[in-house]
């Protein structure tokens, strides 16, 4: 791996994952092969893994927040989605 993993590169990975950019494009963006990038994504101790998954989690959080806001406004589809999400959360907590 010849890619320099400085803070700017790690923030770019997180931002790209947040924007739902596929791993193949992120790898190209930072100058890695897809295989190298995938190897890093498979290792939970990798800084690439942590930044990539943090970006995805932030994107998911944004979707949940926006869905909750729509549910508060009475959007029936958003209410259904939030209800399903709450049921899933309850099952995962057990």
N, C-alpha and C positions, 0 to 999 in steps of 0.2 A: 504494500500500500504506500503510494507516494503522496497521498493527499495530506496537506498540513491541517491538523485538527486544532486550529486556534479558536478562540471564543467567537469570532465572526462566523466561521464555518459552522460551528455548533448551533449558533443562533439561526443561521440560514436553514439548517436541517429542520429545526423546530418550526420555523416560520413556514417552510414548504410543506411539512406534514400537517400543520394547522390549516393550510390552504387546500388540503387533500390531494397534493401532488403525489403521483404514484412513485414508489421506490426507484423504478428505472429512471425516471426523470431527475429525481433528487441525486442519484448516483452520478449522472452525467453533469449535473449542475456543480457538484463539488469535485469532479475529476476522478471518480472511482469507477471501477467496473461494477456492473450489477452484482456479480458474484461476491466481490469484496464487501459491497454494501450489505448484501443479504447475510453474509457471515457475521457482520457486526450486529445486525438486527436480531440475530439468533442468540446473542450473548447478552444476558441481563446485566453483566458487569461492564459492558461497553458504554462509553460516553455517547456514542452515536445512538445506541439503543435508548438510553435515557432521554436524550433530546428529541428523538423521533417520536417516542411514545408520549412525551409531555406535550408536544405539538398536537398530536391526535386527541389527547385528553382535553386540552384547552378548546379544541374545535367542538368536541362532544359537549363540553360544558356550555358553550355558547348556544348550541342547538337546544339543549335542555332549558336554558334560561329563556330563550325566545319562545319556546313551546309553552313554558309556564306562563309567560306574559300573555300569550294568545289565549291560553285556557282561562286566565283571570278575566279576560275580556269577553268570555263566553263562546269562544270558537269551539264547536262541538268536536271537531277532529282533534284539536289540541287537547281537549279534555280527555278524549279516549286514549290518546298517546300517553298522556301523563298518568292516567290510571294504570295502563299496562306497564309503564316504567316503574311505578310504585309497587305493583305486584311483583315484578322481576327483582326489584331491590329487596323486598321482604323475603323472597325465596332465597336470595344470595346471602342474606345475613344469618340464616339458620346454620 
